[in-house]
Amino acid sequence: MSVNYAAGLSPYEHKGKCGQAELFDSCDELEKKVTLLAELIRSSKCLVVHTGAGVSTSAGIPDFRGPNGVWTLEERGVAPKFDTTFHEAQPTFTHMALKSLEQAGYLKFLITQNVDGLHMRSGFPADRLAELHGNVFVEQCPTCQTKYYRTTTVPTVGLKLTGNACEAKKGTNARVCRGKLRDVTLDWEDSLSERDLQLADFYSRAADLSLCLGTSLQIVPAGNFPLYCRKNGGKLVTVSLQKTKQHSKTDLVINAKVDEVMRRLLELLNIESLKAELHLSPVLHSVHGPATLPLAKEPIQKRSKRKLVDNEEGIIEMKPPKLEAATTKLEAATTKLEVDSTKLEV
């Protein structure tokens, strides 16, 4: 993720295991593994993808814990470098491949820890996406919940006041709300968005195949969601250059760059990748309709807030809000959206 974003976070000493050695499968191993992944996807009824910083490195945005990650360099006392900004970054092949998988009907839901907004800006439908840690292009009114998708990054992180006011009109008299807008990007100990957390929990439990791309799975609850499918007899697949936190529980481990894997995967599935394009206005709904599935075997349990800690295993926790038990059906939240059209920059 971006150095600017990292610099805006509060100081925190323990940031997990950083700088682990990178691992690469041989060409023959990679072909066999991606072929197996394609077979798993073909037979899957509910594929859920989980993404981390590794899907955005080819866009010029550094990761956190790789050999040259932001936190890795920080541990060495070296100032991190970056090739681009969030505003300049373009969706990668993997971002567009995921959109292609969704449009082909394979991918049912996407869960990301990234705050770079590239999934949304690639045109991936908002009602099939959970951005667990926020989006640096979004600010929201706490009064009426209206979201504003900006064409440039908002000036703050950590759910702080941005200095802007809500312009949404509410009520029969069409009065302007004027609520004070806040960013939606989490700091270390901020609570996760209830909407995104509920959807991520729900679809993780409904999944029969969890595919993790470019994440070490060290942050929870995000790092635990992919395991839920195994309770239903599902499979867990990881694509990463480093050993993940859930390595021992993973059914298929692919050590390769995510763009390389996704390119071969689309070929095997006979899916043409969509061309990279930047959507300044979010795509609100999937062409397949609202992302609604029957409840999985286990309901979403009520959970209390947890402080961010770093234990002996290097797990980092971001505290979620309390969740009520799910009803028999979870309708994808339809958030009122308003896009700033006065600052469009191409």
VEXDREN-2710 file (C-alpha; in Angstrom, 1 decimal):
% VEXDREN-2710
k/r/px/py/pz
1/MET/0.0/0.0/0.0
2/SER/1.0/3.6/-0.2
3/VAL/3.7/5.2/1.8
4/ASN/1.5/8.3/2.3
5/TYR/-1.2/6.1/3.8
6/ALA/1.2/4.4/6.1
7/ALA/2.7/7.7/7.2
8/GLY/-0.8/8.8/8.2
9/LEU/-1.4/6.0/10.6
10/SER/-0.8/6.3/14.3
11/PRO/2.5/4.9/15.7
12/TYR/2.3/1.2/16.4
13/GLU/5.3/-1.0/17.4
14/HIS/4.3/-4.5/16.3
15/LYS/3.4/-4.9/12.7
16/GLY/3.7/-8.7/12.2
17/LYS/6.3/-10.8/10.5
18/CYS/8.1/-8.7/7.9
19/GLY/10.7/-9.5/5.2
20/GLN/10.2/-13.2/4.9
21/ALA/12.0/-14.9/2.0
22/GLU/10.1/-15.0/-1.3
23/LEU/9.3/-18.4/-2.7
24/PHE/8.8/-19.3/-6.4
25/ASP/7.3/-22.5/-7.9
26/SER/9.0/-24.0/-10.9
27/CYS/7.3/-23.6/-14.3
28/ASP/6.1/-27.2/-14.2
29/GLU/4.8/-26.9/-10.6
30/LEU/3.1/-23.7/-11.4
31/GLU/1.3/-25.1/-14.5
32/LYS/0.0/-28.1/-12.5
33/LYS/-1.2/-25.9/-9.6
34/VAL/-3.0/-23.3/-11.8
35/THR/-4.6/-26.2/-13.7
36/LEU/-5.9/-27.6/-10.5
37/LEU/-7.1/-24.2/-9.4
38/ALA/-9.0/-23.9/-12.7
39/GLU/-10.7/-27.2/-12.0
40/LEU/-11.6/-26.1/-8.5
41/ILE/-13.2/-22.9/-9.8
42/ARG/-15.2/-24.8/-12.5
43/SER/-16.7/-27.1/-9.8
44/SER/-17.2/-24.3/-7.3
45/LYS/-20.7/-23.0/-6.6
46/CYS/-19.5/-20.1/-4.4
47/LEU/-16.0/-18.7/-5.0
48/VAL/-15.0/-16.0/-2.7
49/VAL/-11.7/-14.1/-3.3
50/HIS/-9.6/-12.4/-0.6
51/THR/-7.0/-9.8/-1.6
52/GLY/-4.1/-8.1/0.0
53/ALA/-1.4/-5.6/-0.9
54/GLY/0.3/-8.1/-3.3
55/VAL/-2.4/-7.5/-6.0
56/SER/-1.4/-3.8/-6.3
57/THR/2.4/-4.0/-6.3
58/SER/2.5/-4.2/-10.1
59/ALA/0.6/-0.9/-10.1
60/GLY/3.5/0.7/-8.3
61/ILE/2.0/0.6/-4.8
62/PRO/4.4/-1.0/-2.3
63/ASP/3.2/-3.8/-0.1
64/PHE/3.8/-3.8/3.7
65/ARG/5.7/-7.0/4.7
66/GLY/7.6/-8.1/1.5
67/PRO/11.4/-7.8/1.2
68/ASN/11.0/-4.2/0.3
69/GLY/7.7/-3.6/2.0
70/VAL/6.8/-0.4/4.0
71/TRP/7.0/-2.1/7.4
72/THR/10.0/-4.2/6.4
73/LEU/12.1/-1.1/5.4
74/GLU/10.9/0.7/8.5
75/GLU/12.3/-2.1/10.7
76/ARG/15.6/-1.6/9.0
77/GLY/15.5/2.2/9.4
78/VAL/15.3/2.7/5.7
79/ALA/12.9/5.3/4.2
80/PRO/10.4/3.4/1.9
81/LYS/10.1/4.4/-1.8
82/PHE/7.2/4.3/-4.1
83/ASP/6.7/4.5/-7.9
84/THR/3.2/6.1/-7.9
85/THR/0.5/7.6/-5.8
86/PHE/-3.0/6.3/-5.1
87/HIS/-4.4/8.9/-7.4
88/GLU/-2.0/7.9/-10.3
89/ALA/-2.3/4.1/-9.8
90/GLN/-4.1/2.1/-12.5
91/PRO/-5.9/-1.2/-12.0
92/THR/-3.6/-4.2/-12.6
93/PHE/-4.1/-7.3/-14.6
94/THR/-5.3/-9.1/-11.5
95/HIS/-7.9/-6.4/-10.7
96/MET/-9.3/-6.7/-14.2
97/ALA/-9.1/-10.5/-14.1
98/LEU/-11.3/-10.6/-11.0
99/LYS/-13.8/-8.4/-12.7
100/SER/-13.8/-10.8/-15.6
101/LEU/-14.3/-13.8/-13.3
102/GLU/-17.3/-12.0/-11.7
103/GLN/-18.9/-11.2/-15.0
104/ALA/-18.4/-14.8/-16.1
105/GLY/-20.4/-15.9/-13.1
106/TYR/-17.6/-17.7/-11.2
107/LEU/-16.7/-15.1/-8.6
108/LYS/-19.6/-14.5/-6.1
109/PHE/-17.9/-12.0/-3.7
110/LEU/-14.6/-10.2/-3.2
111/ILE/-13.1/-9.2/0.2
112/THR/-10.1/-6.9/0.3
113/GLN/-7.9/-5.5/3.0
114/ASN/-6.6/-2.9/0.6
115/VAL/-7.5/0.8/0.9
116/ASP/-6.2/1.9/-2.5
117/GLY/-9.7/1.7/-4.1
118/LEU/-8.4/-0.1/-7.2
119/HIS/-11.1/-2.8/-7.0
120/MET/-13.8/-0.2/-7.1
121/ARG/-12.0/1.9/-9.7
122/SER/-11.6/-1.2/-11.9
123/GLY/-15.3/-1.3/-12.2
124/PHE/-15.9/-4.2/-9.8
125/PRO/-19.5/-4.0/-8.6
126/ALA/-19.8/-2.4/-5.2
127/ASP/-22.5/-4.7/-4.0
128/ARG/-20.2/-7.7/-4.4
129/LEU/-17.2/-6.0/-2.7
130/ALA/-16.2/-5.6/1.0
131/GLU/-13.4/-3.1/1.6
132/LEU/-12.6/-4.1/5.2
133/HIS/-10.1/-1.4/6.0
134/GLY/-11.7/1.4/4.0
135/ASN/-11.0/3.3/0.8
136/VAL/-8.8/6.5/0.6
137/PHE/-11.1/7.9/-2.1
138/VAL/-14.3/7.8/0.0
139/GLU/-15.8/10.0/2.7
140/GLN/-19.1/9.4/4.4
141/CYS/-21.7/11.4/6.3
142/PRO/-22.2/9.9/9.8
143/THR/-25.6/11.6/10.0
144/CYS/-27.3/10.2/6.9
145/GLN/-24.7/7.6/5.8
146/THR/-24.3/9.1/2.3
147/LYS/-21.0/8.1/0.7
148/TYR/-19.0/10.4/-1.6
149/TYR/-16.6/8.8/-4.0
150/ARG/-13.9/11.4/-4.8
151/THR/-11.6/11.4/-7.8
152/THR/-8.6/12.3/-5.6
153/THR/-7.7/10.9/-2.2
154/VAL/-9.4/12.5/0.9
155/PRO/-7.1/14.4/3.2
156/THR/-7.3/12.2/6.3
157/VAL/-7.2/8.6/7.5
158/GLY/-8.5/7.2/10.8
159/LEU/-12.2/8.1/10.4
160/LYS/-11.4/11.8/11.0
161/LEU/-13.3/14.9/9.9
162/THR/-12.3/15.8/6.3
163/GLY/-13.5/19.4/6.5
164/ASN/-16.3/18.8/4.0
165/ALA/-20.0/18.9/4.5
166/CYS/-22.7/16.6/3.3
167/GLU/-24.8/18.0/0.4
168/ALA/-27.4/15.3/0.3
169/LYS/-31.0/16.4/0.5
170/LYS/-33.2/14.6/3.0
171/GLY/-36.9/14.7/3.9
172/THR/-40.0/15.9/2.2
173/ASN/-38.8/19.5/2.3
174/ALA/-35.5/18.4/0.5
175/ARG/-33.4/20.1/3.1
176/VAL/-29.6/19.7/2.8
177/CYS/-28.1/17.4/5.5
178/ARG/-24.9/19.4/6.1
179/GLY/-23.5/16.6/8.2
180/LYS/-19.7/16.7/8.8
181/LEU/-18.0/14.2/6.5
182/ARG/-15.4/11.7/7.7
183/ASP/-12.9/9.5/5.9
184/VAL/-13.6/5.7/5.9
185/THR/-10.0/4.5/6.1
186/LEU/-9.1/2.7/9.3
187/ASP/-6.3/3.5/11.7
188/TRP/-4.8/0.7/13.8
189/GLU/-7.5/0.6/16.4
190/ASP/-10.5/1.8/14.5
191/SER/-13.6/-0.5/14.3
192/LEU/-14.3/-2.1/11.0
193/SER/-17.3/-1.0/9.0
194/GLU/-20.3/-3.0/10.1
195/ARG/-21.7/-3.3/6.6
196/ASP/-18.4/-4.7/5.1
197/LEU/-17.7/-6.9/8.1
198/GLN/-21.2/-8.5/8.0
199/LEU/-21.0/-9.2/4.3
200/ALA/-17.4/-10.5/4.5
201/ASP/-18.4/-12.8/7.4
202/PHE/-21.6/-14.0/5.6
203/TYR/-20.0/-14.8/2.2
204/SER/-16.9/-16.4/3.8
205/ARG/-19.2/-18.8/5.6
206/ALA/-21.2/-19.5/2.4
207/ALA/-18.1/-20.1/0.3
208/ASP/-17.0/-23.6/-0.9
209/LEU/-13.7/-22.2/-2.3
210/SER/-11.6/-19.4/-0.8
211/LEU/-8.9/-17.9/-3.1
212/CYS/-6.4/-15.6/-1.4
213/LEU/-4.3/-13.4/-3.6
214/GLY/-1.3/-11.4/-2.4
215/THR/-1.9/-11.5/1.4
216/SER/0.0/-13.0/4.2
217/LEU/-3.2/-13.4/6.2
218/GLN/-1.6/-11.9/9.3
219/ILE/-4.4/-9.4/10.1
220/VAL/-7.6/-10.7/11.7
221/PRO/-10.5/-10.9/11.3
222/ALA/-9.5/-10.7/7.5
223/GLY/-7.0/-13.4/7.9
224/ASN/-9.5/-15.8/9.4
225/PHE/-12.3/-15.4/6.9
226/PRO/-10.8/-17.7/4.3
227/LEU/-10.8/-20.6/6.8
228/TYR/-14.6/-20.6/7.1
229/CYS/-15.1/-22.5/3.9
230/ARG/-13.3/-25.4/5.3
231/LYS/-16.0/-25.9/7.9
232/ASN/-18.3/-26.6/4.9
233/GLY/-15.9/-29.0/3.3
234/GLY/-14.6/-26.3/1.0
235/LYS/-11.0/-25.6/-0.2
236/LEU/-8.5/-22.9/0.7
237/VAL/-6.1/-21.7/-2.0
238/THR/-3.4/-19.1/-1.5
239/VAL/-1.3/-17.3/-4.1
240/SER/1.6/-15.5/-2.5
241/LEU/5.4/-15.1/-2.7
242/GLN/5.7/-15.7/1.0
243/LYS/4.5/-18.3/3.5
244/THR/1.1/-17.2/4.8
245/LYS/-0.2/-17.4/8.4
246/GLN/-2.6/-20.1/7.3
247/HIS/0.0/-22.2/5.5
248/SER/-0.7/-25.4/7.4
249/LYS/-4.4/-25.2/6.8
250/THR/-4.2/-24.4/3.1
251/ASP/-5.2/-27.0/0.5
252/LEU/-3.3/-25.5/-2.4
253/VAL/-0.3/-23.2/-2.1
254/ILE/0.8/-21.4/-5.2
255/ASN/4.1/-19.4/-4.9
256/ALA/4.1/-17.0/-7.8
257/LYS/3.2/-13.5/-8.8
258/VAL/-0.5/-13.0/-8.8
259/ASP/-0.6/-11.4/-12.3
260/GLU/1.1/-14.4/-13.7
261/VAL/-1.3/-16.8/-12.0
262/MET/-4.4/-14.9/-13.0
263/ARG/-3.3/-14.6/-16.7
264/ARG/-2.8/-18.4/-17.0
265/LEU/-6.0/-19.0/-15.0
266/LEU/-8.2/-17.0/-17.4
267/GLU/-6.6/-18.9/-20.4
268/LEU/-7.5/-22.2/-18.8
269/LEU/-11.1/-21.0/-18.1
270/ASN/-11.4/-19.6/-21.6
271/ILE/-12.2/-16.2/-20.3
272/GLU/-11.0/-13.1/-22.1
273/SER/-9.6/-10.5/-19.7
274/LEU/-11.2/-7.1/-19.7
275/LYS/-9.0/-4.2/-20.7
276/ALA/-7.8/-2.0/-17.9
277/GLU/-9.9/1.1/-17.4
278/LEU/-10.4/3.5/-14.6
279/HIS/-13.9/4.1/-13.3
280/LEU/-14.1/7.4/-11.5
281/SER/-17.7/6.7/-10.7
282/PRO/-18.3/3.4/-8.8
283/VAL/-20.3/0.6/-10.5
284/LEU/-23.0/0.1/-7.9
285/HIS/-24.6/-3.2/-8.9
286/SER/-23.5/-6.5/-10.4
287/VAL/-25.1/-7.5/-13.8
288/HIS/-26.1/-10.7/-12.0
289/GLY/-28.3/-8.8/-9.4
290/PRO/-27.8/-8.3/-5.7
291/ALA/-25.2/-10.5/-4.1
292/THR/-27.6/-12.5/-1.9
293/LEU/-27.0/-16.1/-0.8
294/PRO/-28.8/-18.5/1.5
295/LEU/-27.3/-18.5/5.0
296/ALA/-24.5/-20.9/5.5
297/LYS/-24.6/-23.6/8.2
298/GLU/-23.3/-21.3/11.0
299/PRO/-25.0/-17.9/11.6
300/ILE/-22.9/-14.8/12.2
301/GLN/-22.2/-14.7/15.9
302/LYS/-22.3/-11.7/18.0
303/ARG/-18.7/-10.6/18.7
304/SER/-17.3/-8.0/21.0
305/LYS/-14.7/-5.4/20.1
306/ARG/-11.1/-6.4/20.3
307/LYS/-8.1/-4.2/20.5
308/LEU/-5.3/-4.5/18.0
309/VAL/-2.6/-6.8/19.5
310/ASP/0.5/-8.5/18.3
311/ASN/0.9/-12.0/19.9
312/GLU/3.6/-14.5/19.7
313/GLU/2.3/-15.8/16.4
314/GLY/2.5/-12.3/14.8
315/ILE/-1.3/-11.9/14.4
316/ILE/-2.5/-8.4/14.1
317/GLU/-6.1/-7.7/15.1
318/MET/-8.3/-4.8/14.1
319/LYS/-11.3/-4.7/16.4
320/PRO/-14.7/-5.3/14.8
321/PRO/-18.0/-3.8/16.0
322/LYS/-20.6/-6.1/17.7
323/LEU/-22.6/-8.1/15.2
324/GLU/-26.2/-9.2/15.7
325/ALA/-27.2/-12.8/14.7
326/ALA/-27.9/-13.0/11.0
327/THR/-31.5/-13.5/9.8
328/THR/-32.3/-16.1/7.2
329/LYS/-31.2/-13.9/4.4
330/LEU/-28.8/-11.0/4.1
331/GLU/-29.6/-8.4/1.5
332/ALA/-26.6/-6.7/0.1
333/ALA/-26.6/-3.2/1.5
334/THR/-27.6/-0.5/-1.0
335/THR/-25.8/2.6/0.1
336/LYS/-26.8/6.0/-1.2
337/LEU/-23.8/7.2/-3.2
338/GLU/-22.9/10.6/-4.5
339/VAL/-19.8/11.2/-6.7
340/ASP/-17.9/14.4/-6.8
341/SER/-18.1/15.4/-10.5
342/THR/-16.5/18.7/-10.1
343/LYS/-13.0/17.4/-9.8
344/LEU/-12.8/14.9/-12.5
345/GLU/-9.2/14.4/-13.7
346/VAL/-8.2/11.9/-16.3
END
